[in-house]
Amino acid sequence: MSFARAWLAAYLLAASWPLGSLALILIHSLTGGRWGDALRPALLLGLCAMPAVLLGPLPLLPWLSELYPWLHGQDFYRNGSFFAVRGVLYLVTWFGLAAAVAVGRGPLVAAPGLFLLAVTFTFAAVDATLTLDPHFVSSIYGMVAGSGAVMLALAVAVLIAAPGLVPAMRQDAGKLLLSIVSLWTYLDFMQVLIVWQSDLAHDAPWYLQRSTGLWGGIGAAVVLIQSVLPIGLLIVPRLRRSARGLRFVCALLLLSAVLRAWWTAVPPLSPSLWDLVCVLALGAATILCAGWVARRFGQELHHV
């Protein structure tokens, strides 16, 4: 079971990179702006990691019944058959949107595509991690997960692109990072506040498991390096214009994304060596996959 929880946490990271990149590409197709042009090669590299979204869950199949006991339920939504149908719908939607971007149809599908991506990602996040504790309820869980995926993808893109950007472009990228970090912080805080204020017996255990012992320390580290430090650094104009400064903030965000994935998916189990092994293994496989797809189709994507 430790392996299953650890692999699920690693999969959250692996899937967040291409799906967050897809969201940013679609957003830029709607809004325009020089930030998207500057970061597009790095975002397309993230999109090349889409095969990880398809293949990543395969090692979890033997443990599905243990991860999600409700799969044996008889109600309309919580049963194995409908769970599989939803999974197929998510994948068809995501790969369809990625294919549209790859063939240059991103601007045509951007508006409905963002809506479909937001809806499917919300349901997928609920299916994948919220239902690990089927008693926990949060109406903004999907928004927290979605903003986290976009933040991860943007951090990777800026980390890759920052050395080649002029100071004005780095300023824009830094402001964009500040905006998404602030949005994620607000949404995550509101979820905590609502659960704390409501003090309901079916919601409280989810946070109690993650606020005691080592998980409490990891949660505090996430708050520090995913919210407090990035916001404190990114409000400094000089740092936003610095390639090293931006890359340092992006490195903090990537580290915090790993810790947050463990904090979300592994409890109530204790941390184990599997957590690190799975993140390194699936992370390396995802990067290699993105690199292979980029080399195979990079010329075609460059002209999209």
C-alpha positions as CSV (number, residue, x, y, z in Angstrom):
1,M,0.0,0.0,0.0
2,S,2.9,2.3,0.6
3,F,4.0,1.9,-3.0
4,A,0.5,2.6,-4.3
5,R,0.2,5.9,-2.3
6,A,3.7,6.9,-3.3
7,W,3.1,6.2,-7.0
8,L,-0.2,8.1,-6.8
9,A,1.7,11.2,-5.4
10,A,4.3,10.9,-8.2
11,Y,1.6,10.6,-10.8
12,L,0.0,13.8,-9.5
13,L,3.2,15.6,-10.4
14,A,3.7,13.8,-13.7
15,A,0.2,14.7,-14.9
16,S,0.2,18.2,-13.6
17,W,3.1,19.3,-15.9
18,P,1.5,18.5,-19.3
19,L,-2.0,19.4,-18.2
20,G,-0.9,22.7,-16.6
21,S,1.1,23.5,-19.8
22,L,-2.0,22.7,-21.9
23,A,-4.0,25.1,-19.8
24,L,-1.4,27.9,-20.2
25,I,-1.2,27.4,-23.9
26,L,-5.0,27.7,-24.2
27,I,-5.1,30.7,-22.0
28,H,-2.5,32.4,-24.2
29,S,-4.5,31.5,-27.3
30,L,-7.4,33.5,-25.8
31,T,-5.6,36.5,-24.2
32,G,-2.4,36.9,-26.3
33,G,0.6,38.6,-24.7
34,R,4.3,38.4,-25.1
35,W,4.7,36.1,-22.1
36,G,3.1,33.3,-24.0
37,D,5.3,33.7,-27.0
38,A,8.4,33.7,-24.9
39,L,7.4,30.7,-22.9
40,R,5.7,28.7,-25.7
41,P,8.7,26.4,-26.5
42,A,8.9,25.4,-22.8
43,L,5.2,24.9,-22.6
44,L,5.2,22.8,-25.7
45,L,7.9,20.7,-24.1
46,G,5.5,20.2,-21.2
47,L,2.8,19.2,-23.6
48,C,5.1,16.5,-25.0
49,A,4.9,14.8,-21.7
50,M,1.2,13.9,-22.3
51,P,2.0,10.1,-22.7
52,A,2.8,10.1,-19.0
53,V,-0.8,11.0,-18.3
54,L,-1.9,7.9,-20.1
55,L,0.7,5.4,-18.9
56,G,1.4,6.7,-15.4
57,P,-1.7,5.1,-13.7
58,L,-1.0,1.6,-15.0
59,P,1.1,0.4,-12.0
60,L,-1.8,1.4,-9.7
61,L,-4.3,-1.0,-11.3
62,P,-3.6,-3.9,-8.8
63,W,-4.1,-1.5,-5.9
64,L,-7.3,0.3,-7.0
65,S,-9.6,-1.6,-4.7
66,E,-7.4,-0.8,-1.7
67,L,-7.0,2.9,-2.6
68,Y,-10.7,3.4,-3.4
69,P,-12.9,0.9,-1.4
70,W,-16.0,2.7,-2.7
71,L,-15.3,1.2,-6.2
72,H,-17.4,-1.8,-5.0
73,G,-20.4,0.5,-4.2
74,Q,-23.7,0.2,-5.9
75,D,-24.8,3.8,-6.2
76,F,-24.8,5.7,-9.5
77,Y,-21.5,7.6,-9.2
78,R,-19.3,5.6,-6.8
79,N,-18.7,2.3,-8.6
80,G,-15.9,0.7,-10.6
81,S,-17.7,0.8,-14.0
82,F,-18.5,4.5,-13.9
83,F,-15.0,5.3,-12.5
84,A,-13.5,3.6,-15.6
85,V,-15.9,5.5,-17.9
86,R,-15.0,8.8,-16.3
87,G,-11.3,8.0,-16.7
88,V,-11.7,7.3,-20.4
89,L,-13.6,10.6,-20.9
90,Y,-10.9,12.5,-19.1
91,L,-8.2,11.0,-21.3
92,V,-10.1,11.5,-24.5
93,T,-10.8,15.2,-23.7
94,W,-7.2,15.9,-22.7
95,F,-5.6,14.2,-25.6
96,G,-8.1,15.7,-28.0
97,L,-7.2,19.2,-26.8
98,A,-3.5,18.4,-26.9
99,A,-3.9,17.2,-30.5
100,A,-5.8,20.3,-31.4
101,V,-2.9,22.5,-30.1
102,A,-0.4,20.3,-31.9
103,V,-2.0,20.8,-35.3
104,G,-2.4,24.5,-34.8
105,R,-6.1,24.6,-33.8
106,G,-5.5,25.9,-30.4
107,P,-7.1,29.4,-30.9
108,L,-10.3,27.7,-32.3
109,V,-10.7,25.4,-29.4
110,A,-9.3,27.6,-26.6
111,A,-12.6,28.9,-25.1
112,P,-14.6,25.6,-25.0
113,G,-11.3,23.7,-24.4
114,L,-10.5,25.6,-21.2
115,F,-14.0,24.9,-20.0
116,L,-13.7,21.2,-20.7
117,L,-10.2,21.1,-19.2
118,A,-11.4,22.8,-16.0
119,V,-14.4,20.5,-15.6
120,T,-12.6,17.2,-16.4
121,F,-9.5,18.2,-14.2
122,T,-11.8,19.0,-11.3
123,F,-13.6,15.6,-11.5
124,A,-10.3,13.8,-12.0
125,A,-8.7,15.5,-9.0
126,V,-11.7,14.5,-6.9
127,D,-11.6,10.9,-8.2
128,A,-7.8,10.6,-7.7
129,T,-7.2,12.1,-4.3
130,L,-10.2,13.6,-2.6
131,T,-12.0,10.2,-2.6
132,L,-9.1,8.6,-0.8
133,D,-11.1,9.8,2.1
134,P,-14.7,9.6,0.8
135,H,-16.0,11.5,3.8
136,F,-14.1,14.7,3.1
137,V,-15.9,17.4,1.2
138,S,-14.5,20.5,-0.4
139,S,-16.3,22.6,-3.1
140,I,-13.0,24.3,-4.2
141,Y,-10.8,21.2,-4.2
142,G,-10.7,21.1,-8.0
143,M,-9.7,24.8,-8.1
144,V,-6.9,24.3,-5.6
145,A,-5.6,21.3,-7.6
146,G,-6.0,23.1,-11.0
147,S,-4.2,26.2,-9.9
148,G,-1.4,24.0,-8.4
149,A,-1.0,22.3,-11.8
150,V,-0.8,25.6,-13.6
151,M,1.7,26.9,-11.1
152,L,3.9,23.8,-11.5
153,A,3.8,24.0,-15.3
154,L,4.6,27.7,-15.3
155,A,7.4,27.2,-12.8
156,V,9.0,24.6,-15.1
157,A,8.5,26.8,-18.2
158,V,10.1,29.8,-16.5
159,L,12.9,27.7,-15.1
160,I,13.8,26.5,-18.6
161,A,13.3,29.8,-20.4
162,A,14.5,32.4,-17.9
163,P,18.2,32.5,-19.0
164,G,17.2,33.3,-22.6
165,L,14.7,36.1,-21.7
166,V,15.5,39.8,-21.7
167,P,14.9,41.6,-18.3
168,A,11.5,42.9,-19.4
169,M,10.3,39.5,-20.3
170,R,11.6,38.1,-17.1
171,Q,9.6,40.8,-15.3
172,D,6.4,39.7,-17.1
173,A,7.1,36.0,-16.2
174,G,7.8,37.0,-12.6
175,K,4.5,38.9,-12.3
176,L,2.7,36.0,-13.8
177,L,4.3,33.6,-11.3
178,L,3.4,36.0,-8.5
179,S,-0.3,36.0,-9.6
180,I,-0.7,32.2,-9.8
181,V,1.1,31.7,-6.5
182,S,-1.1,34.3,-4.8
183,L,-4.2,32.6,-6.4
184,W,-3.2,29.2,-5.2
185,T,-2.4,30.6,-1.7
186,Y,-5.8,32.3,-1.5
187,L,-7.8,29.2,-2.6
188,D,-5.8,26.8,-0.3
189,F,-6.3,29.1,2.7
190,M,-10.0,29.4,2.0
191,Q,-10.4,25.7,1.9
192,V,-8.6,25.4,5.3
193,L,-10.6,28.3,6.7
194,I,-14.0,26.8,5.6
195,V,-13.1,23.4,7.1
196,W,-11.9,24.9,10.3
197,Q,-14.8,27.2,10.7
198,S,-17.4,24.5,9.9
199,D,-15.7,22.0,12.3
200,L,-17.6,19.1,10.8
201,A,-16.8,15.5,11.9
202,H,-16.5,14.2,8.4
203,D,-14.1,17.0,7.2
204,A,-11.8,17.5,10.2
205,P,-9.9,14.1,10.0
206,W,-8.5,14.9,6.6
207,Y,-6.6,17.9,8.0
208,L,-5.9,16.3,11.4
209,Q,-4.0,13.5,9.7
210,R,-1.9,16.1,7.8
211,S,-1.3,18.5,10.6
212,T,0.3,16.2,13.2
213,G,3.7,14.6,13.4
214,L,6.0,14.6,10.4
215,W,3.1,15.5,8.1
216,G,2.5,18.6,10.1
217,G,6.1,19.7,9.5
218,I,5.8,18.9,5.8
219,G,2.6,20.9,5.6
220,A,4.3,23.9,7.3
221,A,7.2,23.6,4.8
222,V,4.7,23.7,1.9
223,V,3.2,26.9,3.3
224,L,6.7,28.4,3.6
225,I,8.2,27.5,0.3
226,Q,5.1,27.5,-1.9
227,S,3.5,30.7,-0.6
228,V,5.5,32.8,1.9
229,L,8.9,32.8,0.3
230,P,7.8,33.0,-3.4
231,I,5.5,35.8,-2.7
232,G,8.1,37.7,-0.6
233,L,10.7,37.3,-3.3
234,L,8.5,37.9,-6.3
235,I,7.3,41.3,-5.1
236,V,10.9,42.6,-5.4
237,P,11.2,44.0,-9.0
238,R,14.9,43.5,-9.1
239,L,14.6,39.8,-8.4
240,R,11.9,39.4,-11.1
241,R,14.3,40.8,-13.6
242,S,17.1,38.4,-12.5
243,A,17.3,35.0,-14.3
244,R,19.0,33.5,-11.2
245,G,16.3,34.9,-8.9
246,L,13.5,33.6,-11.0
247,R,15.1,30.2,-11.3
248,F,15.5,30.0,-7.6
249,V,11.9,30.8,-7.0
250,C,10.9,28.2,-9.6
251,A,13.1,25.6,-7.9
252,L,11.3,26.4,-4.6
253,L,7.9,25.9,-6.3
254,L,9.0,22.5,-7.8
255,L,10.2,21.3,-4.4
256,S,7.0,22.4,-2.7
257,A,5.0,20.7,-5.4
258,V,6.7,17.4,-4.5
259,L,6.1,17.9,-0.8
260,R,2.5,18.9,-1.5
261,A,1.9,15.8,-3.6
262,W,3.2,13.6,-0.8
263,W,1.2,15.6,1.8
264,T,-2.0,15.1,-0.3
265,A,-1.8,11.5,-1.3
266,V,0.3,9.5,1.2
267,P,-1.5,10.1,4.6
268,P,-2.6,8.4,6.8
269,L,0.4,6.3,6.0
270,S,3.8,7.5,7.3
271,P,6.4,8.8,4.8
272,S,8.6,6.0,3.4
273,L,11.5,5.5,1.0
274,W,8.9,4.6,-1.7
275,D,7.8,8.2,-1.8
276,L,11.2,9.3,-3.0
277,V,11.8,6.3,-5.3
278,C,8.5,6.8,-7.1
279,V,8.9,10.5,-7.6
280,L,12.4,10.1,-9.0
281,A,11.4,7.1,-11.2
282,L,8.2,8.6,-12.7
283,G,9.8,12.0,-12.9
284,A,12.7,10.8,-14.8
285,A,10.4,8.7,-17.1
286,T,8.2,11.7,-17.7
287,I,11.2,14.0,-18.6
288,L,12.6,11.3,-20.9
289,C,9.2,10.9,-22.6
290,A,8.9,14.6,-23.1
291,G,12.3,14.8,-24.6
292,W,11.7,11.9,-27.0
293,V,8.4,13.3,-28.2
294,A,9.9,16.7,-28.6
295,R,12.7,15.3,-30.7
296,R,10.3,13.2,-32.7
297,F,7.8,16.0,-33.4
298,G,9.7,19.1,-32.4
299,Q,10.0,20.5,-35.9
300,E,6.2,20.2,-36.5
301,L,5.4,21.8,-33.1
302,H,7.9,24.6,-33.7
303,H,5.8,25.8,-36.7
304,V,2.4,25.6,-34.9
